Amino acid sequence: MRLSLRLALAVAGLLSAGPVLAQELHMGHFHEQTGEEIFHGVCQGCHMPNAQGAVGAGAYPALANNPHLAAPEYPALVILNGRKAMPAFGDMFSDAQIANVVGYVRTHFGNNYPSAFTAAQVAALRSPESPSEVEGPAKEH
């Protein structure tokens, strides 16, 4: 009986481990849509809730007051393709999701880069062999 209770508690702990783990369990795609939802559901796990970054098991750069965000292509390409310890998220986000989170980070946390960045601009940055919209697993013809 005690073993069953411990096992149930362990499973419950894994299921409540946070938004990123919960999302990873659903076909590798994230369901958050707005930039704020994406940042708080995915990005803050490494970049911290206030976007100040962190150092520990790895180095997670600050997004707050970050001059690299002046050009929206830079964060979009990092999200699409990864960079250093950050994995590529291009196959997990749609173009609209990437445009939304880029816009959010560029206008929050002390950043003041309000120029619009669109899903079409993200699509233009994708490599030719990567999908422009995440729709789930590819279907064979």
Secondary structure, 3 states (H helix, E strand, C coil): CHHHHHHHHHHHHHHCCCHHHHHHCCCCCCCCCCHHHHHHHHHHHHHCCCCCCEECCCEECCCCCCHHHHCCHHHHHHHHHCECCECCCCCCCCHHHHHHHHHHHHCCCCCCCCCCCCHHHHHHHCCCCCCCCCCCCCCCC
